[in-house]
């Protein structure tokens, strides 16, 4: 029994006196910025009115569930980047469930009408807030846009 206590005491002593060391070597850097310019112009034919709807549930103002799984790519709302909060302070993107619902509604409108894009989209957002739970309903309306040629 004495050997067991002695071994435990030595292991505890070693664990408390040894530590971890990390080194950080900073390197000055300059931001890399690239600019892409295109002289292409698209001829868009504007057609009839189109619309799409999406809804999602948000728990604790952060976790989205029960919404759509297909979204229009390139539909960006707000300033982008990372804001404050736990994830934003770490430089991680903060998911925006309302923007995801808008992108899903835009996808449904374009997909159901066979359009290439929505001309002059208008979003109607209805949020029912129950303190820790929110229900977000989004409806987008606009005109069907079909690209006839690119020059």
C-alpha positions, 0 to 999 in steps of 0.5 A: 500500500505504501508503494501505491501511495508513493507512486501516486505522490511521485506521479502527482508531483511530476504532473504538477511541476511539468507544463506545456510550452508553446511558441508563437512566431509572428510574421508581418504580412500584407493583405493579398487583394485581387481584382477581377474585371469583366467586360461581359454584358448579358442580355436579360429578358424580363418575363412574368412575376415569380415567387417562392417561399421558405420557412425555418425554426430558430432555437436560442437565436442561433440554431436553425432546424426544420428548414430547406436544404437547397439554397440559391448560391450567391445570395448574400445579405448584410455586410458579411464577414464575422461579427461579435459573439462567441464564434465571431470573436474567433474569426468563424462565420456566424450562420444567419438563419434569416439569410438562409431562409431568403436564399432558399426562397430565392432558389424555389422561385428560380427553380419552379419558374425555370428562370436564370435569375430574379429581376428586382426581388422583394423579400417579405420576412415574417418573424414570430418571436417566442423568446427562445424560439423563433419561426421565420417565414420568407416570401420572395417576389420578382420578375422572371429573368432569362439570359438570352445572350452574353457578349 
